[in-house]
Amino acid sequence: MAHQTGPSKFEESRAQNLSRLRQLGADPYGGRFDGAESAAGIRESFSDSTIGRRARCAGRIVLLRNIGKLIFITLRDSSGTIQLGLSKKVLWSQWDLAKLLELGDIIGAEGDLGKTKTGEITIWSDSVTMLGKALLPPPEKFHGLADPDLRYRQRYVDLWANPEVMQRFKTRSAIVADIRSFLQQRGFVEVETPMMQTIAGGAAAKPFITHHNSLDMDLYLRIAPELFLKRLLVGGLEKVFEINRNFRNEGLSRRHNPEFTMLELYQSCADYNIMMALTEELIGSLVDEHCQSRQVNFGELAVDLAGPWRRAKYAELFKEYTGCDIDDVAAVRKKAAGLGIDESAMDDVVVVDKVFEASVEDRLVKPTFVIDYPARLCPLTKPSSKNPKFAERFELYIAGMEIANAYTELNDPAEQEANFRTQLRGQTETMATMDNDFITALKYGMPPAGGLGIGIDRLIMVLTGATSIRDVVLFPLLKPIPPKS
């Protein structure tokens, strides 16, 4: 039977200090605190000429040394740390409050800038304001909340206990902003498309199902925005993009989170070659802005992101790493069985792709555009005019991960409808619904186009060296902790 444990002795002590703060007339949870400078800004602007100027900051106490009539505090905000010096002689009217300060407390402080005897930049504070009392103590080793599972579950502690985590998520925000700027400078218009859809389409994935009570109908959280974005091409928007949340009811792993962020864009009168060039230019600009060089470390892998990036045909890579020709069905199925793939009920082309996933993808460490996929795998893609067995599609792999997927978009309504019907054979009832409205849109005429999807979370992993998707998603989905019995 589940039960709750009582407060620890540390919590009890902090609760007592909370009560003492109130007895002193201090509000333990503070209020508005105007005019605070960032810790990094104070440090960066400091010089001998600024000694004695007034400084005002706010943050969390991450280090506290009480040496009698002098208390030194390291205060951390989102930019970094700054030292406070609290002297009983200067802070005499608030000294009782100062003695109640503890690790993890959030405070504001004001005073004159100076240095200690060891040269540490310090705000010699003559005013301290409580802004948020911490009733739980910080991790024992404050320089690092080490348990990965606890870090993901308590990101609110992880961010201030581990400065590199704070920096990674600030970098993520800057990268997304740079992606927007890059595309807008090239004439792309940012749009928003529905996250709840009546038909789960645009990708082959299992959806999450929800229910609209008023309309008494099931809806699906989107697995991809593709079909709506293409409708906008029909409507005359020639360059569109969306940075969106997609949802796929599939497994959890170091590379998969059921809720993930995707950049998806479409450009009229383009093809997958233009999308390749755009992808390399975009990611290259992000590498130059946010990485120390084009040689990045990803776990034990050293990844060279310098261009031009390799372009290799799907069939040629398949032959290179499996020793089989993709048209040799018997050999491919034998290879699949040897890899532990139960291929008996699979269509031939699906077996080919499963073998490709198992044999080739992990080998693609340097950026590689895998081009010209078997057309039967690509129902939304225009077949190659040179060989209709293959589709004008690429996937970009970096560090053994799929980072991007792009097509020359199929805009023939009759061919698209035939592909949909083929795709829907044998599907579950949930997925066996034709998007007739999309076919209607194509009948009004969609220009030839190139389309591109980039997995933002995985791209951030590569650019920041994070080998788990949980390290680049603020609140990843985790298995619940079983209750204590």
C-alpha positions as CSV (number, residue, x, y, z in Angstrom):
1,M,0.0,0.0,0.0
2,A,1.3,3.4,-0.9
3,H,2.2,5.8,1.9
4,Q,3.8,9.2,2.2
5,T,6.8,9.8,4.4
6,G,7.0,12.8,6.7
7,P,9.2,15.8,6.3
8,S,12.9,15.3,6.8
9,K,14.9,17.1,9.5
10,F,16.2,19.5,6.8
11,E,12.6,20.4,5.8
12,E,11.6,20.9,9.4
13,S,14.6,23.2,10.0
14,R,13.7,25.2,6.9
15,A,10.1,25.5,8.0
16,Q,11.3,26.9,11.3
17,N,13.4,29.5,9.5
18,L,10.4,30.4,7.4
19,S,8.5,31.1,10.6
20,R,11.4,33.2,11.9
21,L,11.5,35.3,8.7
22,R,7.8,36.1,9.2
23,Q,8.5,37.0,12.8
24,L,11.1,39.5,11.6
25,G,8.5,41.1,9.4
26,A,10.0,39.7,6.1
27,D,7.8,38.3,3.4
28,P,9.5,34.9,2.6
29,Y,8.0,35.0,-0.9
30,G,8.7,38.5,-1.8
31,G,7.3,40.5,-4.7
32,R,8.2,42.8,-7.4
33,F,12.0,43.6,-7.5
34,D,12.8,46.2,-10.2
35,G,16.1,47.2,-11.7
36,A,18.0,44.0,-11.3
37,E,21.0,43.6,-13.5
38,S,22.2,40.2,-14.8
39,A,25.1,38.6,-13.0
40,A,27.0,38.2,-16.2
41,G,26.3,41.9,-17.1
42,I,27.7,43.1,-13.8
43,R,30.8,41.0,-14.2
44,E,31.4,41.9,-17.8
45,S,31.0,45.7,-17.2
46,F,33.3,45.7,-14.1
47,S,36.5,47.6,-14.1
48,D,38.6,49.5,-11.6
49,S,36.6,52.6,-12.6
50,T,33.3,51.0,-11.7
51,I,34.4,50.2,-8.1
52,G,31.9,51.8,-5.8
53,R,29.1,52.0,-8.2
54,R,25.7,50.7,-7.1
55,A,24.7,47.3,-8.3
56,R,21.4,45.4,-7.9
57,C,20.8,41.8,-8.7
58,A,18.5,38.8,-8.0
59,G,19.0,35.1,-8.0
60,R,19.3,31.8,-6.1
61,I,21.9,31.2,-3.4
62,V,24.1,28.4,-4.6
63,L,27.0,28.8,-2.2
64,L,27.0,30.3,1.3
65,R,30.0,30.8,3.7
66,N,29.2,32.2,7.1
67,I,32.4,33.3,8.9
68,G,30.9,35.1,11.8
69,K,30.4,38.8,11.1
70,L,30.8,38.2,7.4
71,I,28.7,36.1,5.0
72,F,29.8,35.4,1.5
73,I,27.0,34.3,-0.9
74,T,27.3,33.1,-4.5
75,L,24.1,34.2,-6.3
76,R,23.1,32.5,-9.6
77,D,20.7,33.8,-12.2
78,S,20.1,32.6,-15.7
79,S,23.2,34.4,-17.0
80,G,25.8,33.1,-14.4
81,T,26.9,33.9,-10.9
82,I,28.0,36.9,-8.8
83,Q,29.3,37.1,-5.3
84,L,27.6,39.0,-2.5
85,G,29.4,40.2,0.6
86,L,27.2,40.6,3.7
87,S,28.9,42.4,6.6
88,K,27.2,42.7,10.0
89,K,28.7,46.2,10.3
90,V,27.0,47.4,7.0
91,L,23.9,45.2,7.1
92,W,23.2,45.6,10.8
93,S,19.5,46.3,10.5
94,Q,19.0,43.1,8.5
95,W,21.6,40.9,10.1
96,D,19.1,38.6,11.8
97,L,17.5,38.1,8.4
98,A,20.9,37.5,6.8
99,K,21.7,34.7,9.3
100,L,18.5,32.9,8.2
101,L,19.5,32.7,4.5
102,E,20.1,29.2,3.2
103,L,21.2,27.4,0.1
104,G,18.5,27.5,-2.6
105,D,16.8,30.6,-1.3
106,I,16.0,33.3,-3.9
107,I,16.9,36.8,-2.9
108,G,17.5,40.3,-4.2
109,A,20.4,42.4,-3.1
110,E,21.8,45.9,-3.6
111,G,25.1,47.5,-2.7
112,D,28.4,48.9,-3.8
113,L,30.6,47.0,-6.3
114,G,34.1,46.1,-5.2
115,K,36.6,43.3,-4.9
116,T,37.7,41.0,-2.1
117,K,41.4,40.6,-1.1
118,T,41.5,37.6,-3.5
119,G,40.2,39.7,-6.4
120,E,36.7,38.3,-6.6
121,I,34.1,40.8,-7.9
122,T,31.6,41.4,-5.1
123,I,28.5,43.3,-4.4
124,W,29.0,44.6,-0.8
125,S,25.3,44.5,0.0
126,D,23.6,47.0,2.3
127,S,20.1,45.7,1.4
128,V,18.7,42.1,1.1
129,T,15.2,41.2,0.0
130,M,13.7,37.7,0.3
131,L,12.0,36.7,-2.9
132,G,11.4,33.0,-2.5
133,K,12.2,30.7,0.5
134,A,13.4,27.2,-0.5
135,L,11.8,24.6,1.8
136,L,13.8,21.7,0.3
137,P,17.5,21.6,0.3
138,P,19.5,21.6,-2.9
139,P,21.4,18.5,-4.1
140,E,24.2,17.6,-1.7
141,K,26.9,18.1,-4.3
142,F,25.6,21.5,-5.6
143,H,28.0,21.5,-8.5
144,G,26.0,18.7,-10.1
145,L,22.6,17.0,-9.8
146,A,24.0,13.7,-11.1
147,D,21.2,11.2,-11.3
148,P,20.0,11.4,-14.9
149,D,16.4,10.2,-14.2
150,L,16.1,12.7,-11.3
151,R,17.4,15.5,-13.5
152,Y,14.7,14.8,-16.1
153,R,12.0,14.6,-13.5
154,Q,13.1,17.6,-11.6
155,R,14.2,19.9,-14.5
156,Y,13.4,22.8,-12.2
157,V,16.3,21.8,-10.1
158,D,18.5,20.6,-12.9
159,L,18.5,24.0,-14.6
160,W,20.0,25.9,-11.7
161,A,22.1,23.1,-10.2
162,N,23.8,22.4,-13.5
163,P,24.8,25.6,-15.4
164,E,25.6,23.6,-18.6
165,V,22.0,22.5,-18.8
166,M,20.8,26.0,-18.5
167,Q,23.2,27.0,-21.3
168,R,22.0,24.1,-23.5
169,F,18.4,25.2,-23.4
170,K,19.3,28.8,-24.0
171,T,21.3,27.6,-27.0
172,R,18.3,25.6,-28.2
173,S,16.1,28.7,-28.0
174,A,18.7,30.7,-30.0
175,I,18.9,28.0,-32.6
176,V,15.2,28.0,-33.2
177,A,15.2,31.8,-33.4
178,D,18.0,31.6,-36.0
179,I,16.1,29.0,-38.1
180,R,13.1,31.4,-38.2
181,S,15.3,34.3,-39.2
182,F,17.1,32.2,-41.9
183,L,13.8,31.2,-43.5
184,Q,12.1,34.6,-43.2
185,Q,15.1,36.3,-44.9
186,R,14.5,33.9,-47.8
187,G,10.9,34.8,-48.2
188,F,9.3,31.9,-46.2
189,V,6.1,32.7,-44.4
190,E,5.5,31.1,-41.0
191,V,2.1,29.6,-40.5
192,E,0.1,27.5,-38.1
193,T,-1.9,24.3,-39.0
194,P,-4.2,22.2,-36.8
195,M,-2.8,20.0,-34.1
196,M,-6.1,18.2,-33.8
197,Q,-7.1,16.6,-37.0
198,T,-10.0,14.5,-38.2
199,I,-7.7,12.2,-40.2
200,A,-4.3,11.1,-39.1
201,G,-2.2,11.7,-42.2
202,G,1.1,13.0,-43.7
203,A,3.2,10.2,-42.3
204,A,3.1,6.5,-41.4
205,A,2.9,6.5,-37.6
206,K,0.4,5.5,-34.9
207,P,-1.5,8.5,-33.7
208,F,-2.8,9.6,-30.3
209,I,-6.6,9.7,-30.2
210,T,-8.7,12.2,-28.3
211,H,-12.4,13.0,-28.2
212,H,-14.3,16.2,-28.8
213,N,-17.3,16.1,-26.5
214,S,-19.4,18.7,-28.1
215,L,-19.1,17.2,-31.6
216,D,-19.0,13.7,-30.2
217,M,-16.2,12.7,-32.6
218,D,-12.7,11.3,-32.3
219,L,-9.7,13.5,-33.3
220,Y,-6.1,12.7,-33.8
221,L,-3.1,14.7,-32.5
222,R,-1.1,15.4,-35.6
223,I,1.6,13.1,-36.7
224,A,2.7,15.6,-39.4
225,P,1.5,18.9,-40.8
226,E,2.3,18.0,-44.4
227,L,-1.1,17.8,-46.0
228,F,-2.3,21.1,-44.5
229,L,0.9,22.9,-45.6
230,K,0.5,21.6,-49.1
231,R,-3.1,22.9,-49.1
232,L,-1.5,26.3,-48.6
233,L,0.6,25.9,-51.7
234,V,-2.7,25.3,-53.5
235,G,-4.0,28.5,-52.0
236,G,-1.1,30.5,-53.4
237,L,1.4,30.8,-50.5
238,E,4.6,29.9,-52.4
239,K,7.0,29.5,-49.4
240,V,5.6,28.3,-46.1
241,F,7.1,26.8,-42.9
242,E,5.9,25.7,-39.5
243,I,7.9,24.9,-36.4
244,N,5.4,22.5,-34.8
245,R,4.8,19.9,-32.2
246,N,4.1,16.4,-33.6
247,F,2.8,13.4,-31.6
248,R,3.4,9.8,-32.4
249,N,2.1,7.0,-30.2
250,E,5.3,5.0,-30.3
251,G,8.2,3.9,-28.1
252,L,10.6,5.8,-25.9
253,S,14.3,5.8,-26.4
254,R,17.4,8.0,-26.4
255,R,16.3,9.2,-29.9
256,H,12.5,9.1,-29.6
257,N,10.1,11.1,-27.5
258,P,6.3,10.7,-28.4
259,E,6.0,14.5,-28.5
260,F,8.7,16.2,-30.6
261,T,9.4,19.4,-32.5
262,M,9.6,19.5,-36.3
263,L,10.5,22.1,-38.8
264,E,8.5,21.5,-42.0
265,L,8.6,23.8,-45.0
266,Y,7.5,23.8,-48.6
267,Q,8.6,25.9,-51.6
268,S,6.7,26.1,-54.9
269,C,8.5,25.3,-58.2
270,A,11.4,23.6,-56.3
271,D,12.5,20.0,-56.0
272,Y,14.5,17.8,-53.6
273,N,17.8,19.1,-55.0
274,I,16.9,22.6,-53.9
275,M,15.8,21.2,-50.5
276,M,19.2,19.5,-50.2
277,A,21.0,22.8,-50.9
278,L,18.7,24.6,-48.4
279,T,19.3,22.0,-45.7
280,E,23.0,22.1,-46.0
281,E,23.1,25.9,-46.0
282,L,20.7,26.2,-43.0
283,I,22.4,23.6,-40.8
284,G,25.9,24.9,-41.9
285,S,24.9,28.4,-40.7
286,L,23.7,27.0,-37.4
287,V,27.0,25.1,-36.9
288,D,29.0,28.3,-37.6
289,E,27.0,30.3,-35.2
290,H,26.6,27.8,-32.3
291,C,29.6,25.4,-32.5
292,Q,33.2,26.1,-31.9
293,S,34.1,24.5,-35.2
294,R,32.6,22.2,-37.9
295,Q,34.2,19.3,-36.1
296,V,31.8,18.3,-33.3
297,N,31.8,15.6,-30.7
298,F,28.8,13.4,-30.3
299,G,29.4,10.9,-27.5
300,E,32.4,8.8,-28.7
301,L,31.9,10.0,-32.3
302,A,33.9,12.8,-33.9
303,V,31.6,14.2,-36.6
304,D,32.9,16.4,-39.4
305,L,30.2,18.7,-40.5
306,A,32.3,20.5,-43.1
307,G,30.7,20.6,-46.5
308,P,30.0,19.6,-49.2
309,W,28.1,16.7,-47.7
310,R,28.0,13.3,-49.3
311,R,25.1,12.4,-51.6
312,A,24.6,8.6,-51.9
313,K,21.8,6.6,-53.5
314,Y,19.7,4.4,-51.3
315,A,20.3,1.3,-53.5
316,E,24.0,1.8,-53.6
317,L,24.3,2.2,-49.8
318,F,22.1,-0.9,-49.4
319,K,24.5,-2.9,-51.6
320,E,27.6,-1.4,-49.9
321,Y,26.6,-2.4,-46.4
322,T,24.5,-5.5,-46.9
323,G,26.1,-7.1,-49.9
324,C,22.6,-7.6,-51.4
325,D,20.9,-6.0,-54.4
326,I,17.6,-4.5,-53.3
327,D,15.9,-6.4,-56.2
328,D,17.2,-9.8,-55.1
329,V,14.2,-10.5,-52.9
330,A,15.4,-13.9,-51.7
331,A,18.8,-12.6,-50.6
332,V,17.2,-9.6,-48.9
333,R,14.8,-11.8,-46.9
334,K,17.7,-14.1,-45.9
335,K,19.7,-11.1,-44.7
336,A,16.6,-9.9,-42.8
337,A,16.3,-13.3,-41.1
338,G,20.0,-13.2,-40.2
339,L,19.4,-9.8,-38.5
340,G,16.6,-11.2,-36.4
341,I,13.8,-9.4,-38.4
342,D,10.6,-11.4,-38.7
343,E,10.0,-10.7,-42.4
344,S,7.5,-13.5,-43.1
345,A,4.4,-11.2,-43.2
346,M,6.1,-8.1,-44.6
347,D,5.9,-6.8,-48.1
348,D,9.1,-7.0,-50.1
349,V,9.8,-3.3,-50.0
350,V,9.2,-3.1,-46.3
351,V,11.7,-5.9,-45.7
352,V,14.2,-3.9,-47.8
353,D,13.7,-0.8,-45.6
354,K,13.9,-2.8,-42.3
355,V,17.3,-4.2,-43.5
356,F,18.4,-0.7,-44.5
357,E,17.5,0.6,-41.0
358,A,19.4,-2.2,-39.3
359,S,22.5,-2.4,-41.6
360,V,23.1,1.1,-42.9
361,E,21.8,3.9,-40.8
362,D,24.2,3.6,-37.9
363,R,27.1,3.7,-40.3
364,L,26.3,7.1,-41.6
365,V,28.3,9.3,-39.2
366,K,29.4,12.1,-41.5
367,P,26.5,14.1,-42.9
368,T,25.0,12.0,-45.7
369,F,22.1,12.7,-48.0
370,V,20.6,9.3,-48.8
371,I,18.8,9.9,-52.1
372,D,16.3,8.1,-54.4
373,Y,14.3,5.9,-52.2
374,P,12.2,3.0,-53.5
375,A,9.0,4.7,-54.8
376,R,6.7,2.2,-53.0
377,L,8.0,3.6,-49.7
378,C,7.1,7.1,-50.7
379,P,3.4,7.6,-51.4
380,L,3.6,11.4,-51.3
381,T,6.7,11.8,-53.5
382,K,7.1,12.3,-57.2
383,P,8.8,9.4,-58.9
384,S,12.1,9.9,-60.7
385,S,11.7,10.8,-64.4
386,K,14.8,8.7,-65.0
387,N,13.6,5.6,-63.2
388,P,10.0,5.5,-61.8
389,K,11.0,2.6,-59.5
390,F,12.7,5.3,-57.3
391,A,11.3,8.5,-55.8
392,E,12.9,11.9,-55.6
393,R,13.3,11.8,-51.8
394,F,16.2,12.2,-49.5
395,E,16.9,11.6,-45.8
396,L,19.8,13.3,-44.1
397,Y,21.8,11.3,-41.6
398,I,24.3,12.7,-39.1
399,A,25.9,10.6,-36.4
400,G,23.8,7.6,-37.4
401,M,20.5,9.5,-36.9
402,E,17.9,10.6,-39.4
403,I,17.9,14.4,-39.1
404,A,15.8,15.5,-42.1
405,N,13.5,14.1,-44.7
406,A,12.5,15.8,-48.0
407,Y,10.7,15.1,-51.3
408,T,10.0,16.4,-54.7
409,E,6.3,16.6,-53.9
410,L,3.7,14.6,-55.8
411,N,1.1,17.0,-57.3
412,D,-0.8,14.7,-59.6
413,P,-4.2,14.1,-57.9
414,A,-4.9,10.8,-59.7
415,E,-1.6,9.3,-58.9
416,Q,-1.9,10.6,-55.3
417,E,-5.3,9.0,-54.9
418,A,-4.0,5.7,-56.3
419,N,-1.1,5.8,-53.8
420,F,-3.4,6.5,-50.9
421,R,-5.6,3.6,-51.8
422,T,-2.5,1.3,-52.0
423,Q,-1.2,2.6,-48.7
424,L,-4.6,2.1,-46.9
425,R,-4.8,-1.6,-47.8
426,G,-4.4,-3.7,-44.7
427,Q,-4.3,-0.6,-42.4
428,T,-6.1,-0.6,-39.1
429,E,-9.5,1.1,-39.0
430,T,-7.9,4.2,-37.3
431,M,-5.5,4.8,-40.3
432,A,-7.7,3.5,-43.1
433,T,-9.4,6.8,-44.0
434,M,-8.8,8.6,-47.2
435,D,-8.1,12.3,-47.0
436,N,-10.5,13.1,-49.8
437,D,-10.3,16.9,-49.2
438,F,-6.6,16.8,-49.9
439,I,-7.3,15.1,-53.2
440,T,-9.8,17.8,-53.9
441,A,-7.2,20.4,-53.2
442,L,-4.8,18.8,-55.6
443,K,-7.5,18.8,-58.3
444,Y,-7.6,22.6,-58.1
445,G,-3.9,22.5,-58.9
446,M,-0.8,22.5,-56.8
447,P,2.5,23.8,-58.2
448,P,5.5,21.5,-58.3
449,A,7.3,21.9,-55.0
450,G,10.0,20.7,-52.7
451,G,9.2,19.9,-49.1
452,L,11.5,19.4,-46.2
453,G,11.1,18.2,-42.6
454,I,13.9,18.6,-40.0
455,G,13.7,17.1,-36.5
456,I,14.6,20.0,-34.3
457,D,15.3,17.9,-31.2
458,R,17.8,15.6,-33.0
459,L,19.4,18.6,-34.7
460,I,19.9,20.2,-31.3
461,M,21.4,17.0,-30.0
462,V,24.1,17.1,-32.8
463,L,24.8,20.8,-32.3
464,T,25.1,20.6,-28.5
465,G,26.7,17.1,-28.3
466,A,23.8,15.7,-26.3
467,T,23.4,11.9,-26.9
468,S,19.9,11.6,-25.5
469,I,16.9,13.4,-26.7
470,R,15.9,13.8,-23.0
471,D,18.8,16.2,-22.6
472,V,17.4,18.6,-25.2
473,V,13.7,18.4,-24.2
474,L,12.8,20.4,-21.1
475,F,10.2,17.9,-19.9
476,P,10.6,14.6,-21.6
477,L,8.0,11.9,-21.2
478,L,9.1,9.3,-18.5
479,K,7.7,6.2,-17.0
480,P,5.9,7.0,-13.8
481,I,7.7,6.2,-10.6
482,P,5.8,3.2,-8.9
483,P,4.3,4.1,-5.6
484,K,6.1,2.9,-2.5
485,S,4.5,-0.1,-0.8
